[in-house]
Amino acid sequence: MRSCITPLSSIAAGQKVVTLERLGTIEKPHPVQKAFIDEQAVQCGYCINGMIMESTAFLASNKKPSEADIKQALANNLCRCGTHVRIVAAVKRAAASI
C-alpha cells in the first residue's frame, strides 16, 4: 500500500507495517534490495523507496513474473531519471533469487 496516498490510521489498526528501513539490513539486505544494488537500479533516488516496496509486495504474490507483469506492477511508481530498464532487471533478478 502506498503511504503517499493512504493515511496510516485508515489501514494500520492491528496490522503489521513493513517499511523500507525494516525490510533488510546493511549486513543482510532483502533480496529485492540486493537486486537493486547489483543491477545499479538507483540513480536519483526519487522513486527508489516506492519501487523497492512495490516490487517486494508484488513478488510476494507473483513468484515468476514476466517482464510485462513487472512493468504493470510498477506502473503507478513514477521514475524521473529513466532507470526503468535497470529497475525491471532488478525485479527479474530478485524473482530468480527468492
Secondary structure, DSSP 8 states (H G I E B T S, - for coil): --TTTS-GGGT-TT-----HHHH--SSS--HHHHHHHHTT--SSSSSHHHHHHHHHHHHHH-SS--HHHHHHHTTTS--SS--HHHHHHHHHHHHHH-
